[in-house]
């Protein structure tokens, strides 16, 4: 298990990282990082609940980019604040990795890594303090309540897993039956997924055989972006891309509010 560093203590100030007691994951001793079970990705209901997060809005005056826009390179943090309102600054380097993108932040809080999906003009990123201790998933919320998802780990080198989550009603919160495949079609799994809405965020719990995984999510339109990990030192981010700017929100485990991070291309 990853131990909290001094940088993680600083992140606690802005609500980006929680203590290990806040999020526990049981990792199978016979399973390597590349075959950990991941959350399924798909939308649960057609319309967002009244108090759920809506789509991220582009910064004023910007025009939405197409999904084939090149986002690689260095982006500066133009505005950012934690859950308690504390500001921070820095930059992030974005590089392609297989079917996803790899992120490296160098900020006034320290350095940390991320892995993200580019979908049209939205970017969904899971981040953590150690590339081996978090994963990221995106679920498309279907009108019938099914969640159709894709997920990956930093150790998967850009390969994707899949997950389908189903239940009897269309509300996003609730308990789902899940079936999925590991990245690179390296075996399958089934189990349950519990989704709980907590203010502007969602808390998730996967149960697969005797293993339990916990994560945090935020909703943007008909997408649910999720990150999970094994020590609480992880988060999930959603960016709206427009021109040379990105407008972002982020969530961490067991918090009900969102942080803000806006980027401008260097």
N, C-alpha and C positions, 0 to 999 in steps of 0.2 A: 504494500500500500504506500501511496505517496505521502510524504510528510509535508506539513505546511512550512513554507519558506518565509523569510522576512518580507519578500514581495507579496506573498499571499496575505500576510498580515495587513499590508498596506491596502490590498484590494478589499479587505473586510471593511475598511473605512468607507468605501464607496458602495459597498454591497455587492461586489462582483463575485466574491468567493465566500462560502460558508465553511464552518468547521466540519471535520470528518464525522462528527456525531449527527449532523443534519442529513446525511445521505449515505446509506450503506449499500454496498453491492456485494453479492456473493459470487465469486468467480470460480468456475469449475477448474479443479486442479488438473484435470486431464485435457483441458481445452486451451489452445494458445490464443493470443490476442486476435489473430485473424479470423477465428471462428466463433467469437463470442456472439450470443444471440442479440439481435438488435430489434428496436421498435419498428412496427410497421408504419407505413406512411400513406394515409389517405384521409380525406375529409369526412367528418361525421355528420354534419347537417348542412343544408343548403344555405341557411341564413345565419349570420353571426348573432349570438345572444346579445341582449341589449347592453350588457356591461362587459362584453368581451372585446379584446383589442381588434381594431379594424386594420385594413391595409396600411402599410407605411406610405406616407405621402412624400413625393419628391420635394426638394427644396424649392422655394418660390422662384418662378421664372424659368424653370428647367423643363426640357422636353424629354419624354420617356425614350429610352434606347431600345433597340431591337435585341432579341435574345442572342444574336451572334456578335454583339458588341465585345470588343477586346477589353477586358478589365485588368489584364496583367500589368504589373509595374508597381510603383510606390504611390501610395495615397496618404496625404497628411490629415490628421485629425483636426478639423476646423472648429468643432464644438463637441464637447462631451461632458457628461455629468453622471455621477452615480445615483443610486436610489435615494441617498440622503442629500443630494444636491451638490456634492463635492465635485469640482471640475478637474479634468486631467487633459493632457495633450500628448502628442507623439505622432507616429506614422505606422503604416502597415504595408508590408510587401506581399503582393498577390501573385502566385505563379500557378500554371495549370499542372494537374496531376491526374492522368487518366481521364475519367469522366467527371472529375471534381476539381476543386482549386485548393491550394494550400496557402495559408495565411501566417505571417509572422509579424507580431506587433512589437514595436519598440516604443514604449510610452513612459510618461513620468511615474507610472506605477511599477514599471519593470518590463520584462519580455514574456510573451506567451504565444502559443500556437493555435491555429484553427484549421478546420477543413470545411469547405462549403459547396453548396449546389447553386448553380446559376439557372434560374427559370424565368424566361422572358426578361422582364426588367426588374426582377427581384433576385436577391442573393440571400441565401439562408446558410448560416455558419454555426457550427459547434466549436467551442474553444475551451482550452484548458491550459494548465501550467506544465503539463507533461504530456507529450504526444502519445504516450501509451495508456493514458488513464481517462480518455473520453471518446465518445462517438457522436455521430450526428445523423439525424433522420429527417426526412420531409414526407408528410402525409398529404395527399390530395383528398379533400373532404367531398365525398360523393353525396348526391341528393338523397339517396336511400339510407344514409348513415354509415356506409362502409368507408373504411380508411384504406387507401391504396398507397403504399409507401416504398421508398428506397432508403437505404442506409449504408453507412460505411464507417470504417475506423482509420485512423492515421496509418496504422500498420498494414492496411489492405492495399496501399499503393494505388489508389484510384479505382479499384474494383468495387462493385456495388452488390449489396444484398437486397432482397425484396421482402415485403411483409404486407399481408392483407388482414385487416381487423374488422370483424363483423359483430353486430349486436341487433337486438330486436326493434330499437327505435332510433330516431334521427338526431337525438341530442348528442352533442359532442362529449359531454361528461357521461361516465358510466363504465361498465365492465364489458370488454370485448373478448371474443375468441380470436386467436391469432394463428396464422400459418405463415411461415417464411422460409427463405433460403439464405445461407451465409454468402458473403462476398465471393465471387468467382465460382458460384454454384457448388461450393464446398459443403454439401450436406444441407439438410432441412431441419425444421423444428416446429413445434406448436406449443400453445399455452394460453395464457390470458394477459390482458392489458387493462389496467384500471386508470381512467383519466379523471382527475378532479380539478375543477376550476377554482382558483384562489385569487380573486380580484382580477388583475390584468394578466395573470400567468396561469399555467396549468402544471400540475404535479402528476407524474406518471409512474406507475409501478408495473413491471413485467414479471410474470412468474412462468418459468419454463422448467418443467421437472422440479428438482429441488432448489433451483437457482432463482434468485431475486435480483432485479435490476431496477434502479430508481433514476428518474430524470426530470427535466423541467422543459416546458414548452411555451411558445407564444403563437398566437394566431394572426395571420395576415390574409384577409379575404377567405378564400376556400383552401388555404394551406395552413397546416399545423407544423411548425418547425420545432424540433426536439433535440436536446443533447442529454447525454447521460454519462456517468463516470463512477469511479470507485472511491472517491474521497471528498466529494463536495466541491473540489476545486475546478469546476467547469461551469459553462454557461451557454446560452443560445442567443443568436443575433439574427435580425431580419433587416435587410437594407432595400430601399427603393433606389434604383439607379436612374439618373437623368443627366444628360450632357456629361460633364466631368465631375459630377458630384454624386454622393450617396447619402441618403438620410436613413439613419438606423435606430433601432430600439434593441435592448437586450434584457435578458432575464436570467436569474440564478435560482437554485433550489430554495424552496421554503420562503420565498419572498412574494409579496402580492403586487408589487409595483415594478415598473420598468425603468431601466437606465436609458440614456440617450448617447449615441455616437454618430456624428456626421463627418463625412470624409470629402476631400477634394483632391483631384489628381495632381500630382507634383509636376 
